[in-house]
């Protein structure tokens, strides 16, 4: 869904939970190779992997599902186990702000120290504060690359947003607030959705 005609970012649910899997090849989930190749895995592989993770007492998924087909398959897998998705988080950011954030990263060539052109710039332009080496921008961080990636990734994500909005589990958070404000808004929303006393983010 597009709000006020602008593109919005969809940040939602955590492949970070794959860290719970062991390093043994036979125990790695079906999506392991796709994750390390930085490509979108097929619907069957991702749905199988995440439904297995969802058999635990609780799990948070980040970056999944990325398409409506994945969302539908994941819900079906949960339903077969007598489970359901509790909440889907939608963090909205204007397209121009997304591009600014994503295209501002610069990397220290010697040791990989990270800087941001506007949010965390080096003291001397193009020079690492820590070791004095050259800073460079990766090809996938260039503005034109970021724009192309958003044009490809956002439309199917909007379908997922609409899918979970229609299901009544979508939580919307303003992603252009300060970091702590985004965190508190998210925790409050989750607390309300889970019916926790006072909301999860309230002190």
N, C-alpha and C positions, 0 to 999 in steps of 0.2 A: 504494500500500500504506500502511496506517496502522499505526504501531508504537506498542504500548501504548495504543491507542485515541486517540492524539493526532494532529492534523494535522502534517505535516512539509513543510517547504519543499523544492522541487526546483529547484536552481540548476544549470545544466548547459550544457555546450558553448558561439559568440560572433558575434552579428550585428555586433560590433565589427570583424570581418574585412571587412565591407562598406566600410570606410574605404579598402580597397585599390582600390575602383572609382573611376574618374575622375568628375569633376563634370559631364562632358558628358551631357546628357539621353539621348542615344542609347546611352551606355555604362552607364547605371544599370541595376541588376538589376530584375527584375519586381516585387520586393517594396518598392521604394523608396517608392512612394506610401503603402503600408500602414504602413511604419515611421514616416513623418512624421505619419500620422494616428493613430498609437498604437493600432492595432487589430490583431487576429490576421489574418494574411493567409490566403487559401485554400490548401488542401493543394497544389494543382497549382503555384501560383506559388512557394511557399516551397521545395518539393522541387526544382523546376527551377533556382532561383537557387542553392541550396546545393550541388547536384550539380555545377554549373559551378565554384563556388569550390573544391570538393574535387578538381578536376583538377590543382591545384597540388601542390607537394611535401608540403604539410601545411597544415592549417587548423584553427582552434579556433572553435567555434560557441557562442554564448551566447544562451539563450532559444529555442533550436530543437533538436529539434522539441517542440511543445507538446501534440501529440495522438498517439495510437498510429498513426492513419492517416498522419500526416506521417512518423513514424519508419519505418514499413513502406515508404512510398514512397521515402524517402531511402536506405534500405538497398538497395532494388531498383535505384535509380539508380547507387549505388556498385558494386553487383555487375555491372551491365552494363559498367562500365569496368574490371572486374577489381580493384576496391578494396573495402575494408571499413572500418567504424568501429573505431578502436583502443580508445577508452574513453569512457564516459559518467559524468560526475561528479554524485553526489547529495549535496548539502549539507543536512543535517538540522537543523531549528530548530523548537522547539515553537511551537504556534500563538500562545500568549500572548506569547512573546518576539518573534515576527514582528510582531504587532500593535503592541507597544511600540516596536519599531525603526521601523516604517513610518509610524506615526501621530505620531511625535515631532518631525517636521521643522517648523521655522518659518522664514519667509523675510523678509528685509529688503525693505520696500516700495520704498525708493528705489533700491537698487543690487543687490538679489538675493543679499546675503550670507546664508549658510545657518547655522542653529543647530539643535540638537536638545534637546528638553525635558529629557532626562536625561544623554545622552552628551556634549553640548557646549552647555550652556545659556548664555545671555547673562549678563553681570554684573548687569544690571538687568532683571527680567522684562518682556518685551514691548518692549524697546528694543535696537536694534542697537548692538553694541560699537564699530563702526567709524565710523558716521555719525550715530548718534542717532535714526535714523528708526524708525517703527513696524514691529514684526514682525507678520506675519499668517500664518495657516495656510490653505493651499490646500484647496479642497473635496475633492480626491482624496486628501488626507493625513489627513482626519478619521477617527477610529476606526471609525465606522459604515460609512464608504465602504471602508476597508481590509478590514473583515470581509466585506462583500458581495463585494468583488473576490476574496478568497481562496476564498469559497464557490463562486465560479464557476470559478476557474482551477485550483484544486488537484485536484479529482477527475480531469480528463483527464490531469494531470501524473502522478498516481499510476499511471495505466495505462502511461505511458511508462516510469516507474521499473521497473514489473514487467516490461515488455517487454525492457528492457536487462539486467535481472537474469537473466531466463530465457536471454538470449543470452550471458551470461557476461562481459559487458564493463562492468558497473556497478561504480563505485568509490564507497564511502560515506565521507563525512567529517563529523565533528561540527562544525556551524557555530556552536556556542555557546562555543567556545574564544576566547581572545584572537586578534586579527587575525593576528599572526605565527605563532601555533600552527596556525590554520586553513591558512595558506599552506604551512607546513612539512609538515603532514599531507597536504595535497593533492599537493605535489611528491613526497613519498615514495611515495604511492600510485601516481602516474603513473609514477615511476621503476621501481617494481616491475612495473607492467603492461607497460611498454615494455622491461623487462629491461635497464635501464641499470645499469652497475656501481655498487653502493652506493646505488642509488635516486636519483632526481632531486633530492630535497630534503635529502640527507645531505651533511654537510660532511666 
